[in-house]
Amino acid sequence: MNLNDIPLSFLFGSLGVLTILSAYFSGSETALMSLNRYRLRHLVNTGHLSARKARALLERPDRLLGVILIGNNLVNFTAATVATMIGARLYGDIGVIVAPWVLTFVFLIFAEIGPKTLAANRPEPIAFVSVHALQPILTALNPLVVITNWLSNLWVHPFIKDVSKDDQLSAEEFRTVVNESANLPGQHQSMVLSILDLDDVTVNDIMVPRAEIVGIDIDADMKDILAILANSHHTRLPIYREDINNVLGILHLRRLTRHLNSENLTREDLLALALEPYFVPEGTPLHTQLVNFQKNKRRSALVVDEYGDVQGLVALDDILEEIVGEFTSDFAARVPDIHPQDDGSYLIDGLALLRDVNRALEWELPISGPRTLNGLLLEQLEMIPENNICCRIGAYCVETMQISGNVIKTARLWDSREEYGDTAQAVEEAGI
């Protein structure tokens, strides 16, 4: 058969069909490789037929790429031949030279860039449609795919044999997925991220400091003990003798209910109702302590240092609040250590936890070192001030208001990035 006898209309039609086929292979490759693997697994678990076929193809990426590239190259080279024939028929030798350039320009737009851009933006619908044709093509070309894959794997094997195939997400990668990709309500998203943060927070960061633990000295007068029991805002109170380091037990007030109206309540009764104290070492990560609470069926624990001295008390509720947030909408109002002032500043107790202050005021005081405001100020000043002074910690101005012994009892703080009238102006003029 003489090639010159082939009608031009047929050649142009063939070139159009080849362009469409090339676009199909190019778009299929990009769409399948752009699929979200975790969403694909979800769709497979729900019985999605196209997702199951896509998952089967992606389990052997070498075979998938093999059939796509064989088909694409076969189509492209055939198109180049057809374009050369058209060029020769229309313009002779010049047409033969020009045809590859024209075909490259056309294929780049209609068979490469365009389809791949579309597939990258809408991978699922394109991939799920294309897999129905790719599967039979793979079956038909399987011998050729096997041979080409064997030859290609033979020379790339030394470069990929040590590459891990583990596609599990790390904690930081999962955090990025939750932040940027997960379609979750804001509060749910915050809770998931808070669970990830449990690894970075220890019991020291959320415990009630030793100085603020409300307990019962078993040797105190019974009237004082009863007053503490009647007015306690806590449901669990440690019972100790002389010093909190000598803890005898933890008393749950609910177990004491039937004895409150009894005039014969004794110290022995309190000790009999108390549970054995539960101690945990300082520095225990919150996720570990949460598991320990569940395993030991406990809801509170005393935090001790390496010498066995009590440093604070941590409760299950405190850990849960780290995950779900505070059990009140007005956290600043719940923290009695923070007192807003008319000029926009805040009077804050020196023993207030920095995490509570940051959470209540949405500030960013450093929490990598000391846990209380007093500790932070002493670290910044590198001394115990004898008189009230002013200083700056990052963007926050601080004025000590009350110093007692070795402790800064009260300080006034404000954010220097905001305007608070004469107070802020006086600080700026003083060069604090």
Summary of the structure (lengths in Angstrom):
residues: 432
radius of gyration: 36.3
end to end distance: 95.6
largest distance: 119.8
contacts: 1216
relative contact order: 0.06
helix: 58%
strand: 15%
